[in-house]
C-alpha cells in the first residue's frame, strides 16, 4: 500500500511535466468513481443496484461538465514551440498514459485498503503514519527538482504572517497552509476508509473536489454558466440516488403510518 501511495503521488505530479494542463488533469481525476466501481466489480466481485450505477454515472458526468466548462475559461500560457510538433504530441500521450495509470492505481489502492482493514482491523492512524513516513527516502531521487522549487519559493514576494508578525516568502506560507489543510483532509479520509466501503470513500472525496471547484469559481469570480448549474444538478441528484434518500424517506414514512395505526 505504501508503494502504491508513493507511486500515485509522484506520477500524478510528474504528469504535469508531460504537456498535461491542470484542467485536463482535473478532468481525468473526475473519473475516479467509475475506475473504483470497475475494479470493485473485477477484483471484489461486487454487484451494485441500477440506482448505484446510475448515481455514479450522474456524479461523474456532472463533475466532468463543471470541470470542462471551467477549463474553457483557462487560457494556455505555453509557447507554440513547446506545444507544436510530433515530439510534443508523444509527450502528451505519455502524460495521458501516466494519468490513466495513476487513476487505476489509486482505485486499486482504495480497494486494497478496504480489504486490509477487514483482515487486520481498523487502524487509521497507523496506516496514515506508515503511508507518509516510509516513502520519504524515495524523495531522495527527486532532490534536484525539490531544490529547484525551493529556490523559486525563496524568490517569491515577502508576506507578513498575521498575528505572528514574521515575514516569509509567500509561497512558503502557502505551502504551510496546504500541509495543514491536507493533513485534516487526509486524516478524515483514512478514518472514513475504516468505516465505509471504498466506493463510498471515493464518492465523498470526489464530492469534496466538486465543492472545491465550485468554491474556486465563486472566489475568483468566474462566470457560473448554465452548464455549471446542469453539472451541479447531476451531482446533487446522483448523490441523493447513491445514498438512497428516497428509499429511506419512504421506509420512514411507512413506519410512522404503522405506528399511527397501532395507536
Number of C-alpha atoms within 10 A of each C-alpha: 15 16 12 18 17 17 17 21 12 15 17 19 13 14 22 17 12 18 19 19 17 13 17 16 18 17 18 17 21 24 21 22 24 20 20 25 24 16 18 20 12 11 12 13 9 11 12 10 9 8 15 18 16 15 23 22 17 23 30 25 20 26 28 20 21 25 23 17 19 21 16 10 11 11 7 8 6 10 8 8 8 11 14 10 10 9 11 15 15 13 17 20 15 16 23 19 13 20 24 18 15 24 23 18 19 21 22 20 20 23 21 17 18 20 16 16 16 11 9 8 10 17 13 18 12 10 18 17 11 12 17 12 11 12 16 10 9 13 13 11 9 11 10 11 11 13 11 10 11 13 10 12 18 14 12 13 10 15 15 13 13 8 6 7 9 10 12 16 17 18 18 16 17 11 12 12 12 11 12 10 12 12 13 10 13 13 15 12 17 19 17 16 21 20 14 12 15 24 22 18 21 23 20 15 17 20 19 13 16 22 14 12 17 18 12 13 16 12 9 8 9 12 12 14 11 11 15 21 14 16 22 22 15 21 24 16 15 24 20 14 20 19 14 14 12 11 11 11 11 11 12 12 12 12 12 12 12 11 10 9 8 7 6
